[in-house]
Amino acid sequence: MSRPAALRHDLATEWVPIGGLVPWERNPRRNEEAAKRLAKTIASQGWTNPILAQASSRRIVAGHTRALAARILGLVEVPVIFLDVDDRQADAIALADNRLGELAEWDDAGLAALLTELAAAEVALG
């Protein structure tokens, strides 16, 4: 099934200087503690999820924690997907990206099993 054009974004990832990205001044999340832990994960596992930024302004839409983790690590470039969206769309995507993850529930038994397996294999989670 094809998707309507309105639902398509160019999801090409490019590596850009971190200094060229603009943090969202209205970001209601505080990311400092999470960024410290994420920095450890990026250092051990590499980048697995790019930052999303508004193409016109280079404002971070999703990935403030990733950007802060990159700064903690002293990285010069980060992977970014630029979205061609207006300011309202960027705000909506930013809030949805953060809020929807909070609404998901854990399968506690499945989580415990995975954590036990990863700990036994000495895999760092951050």
Disulfide bonds with the S-S distance in Angstrom:
none
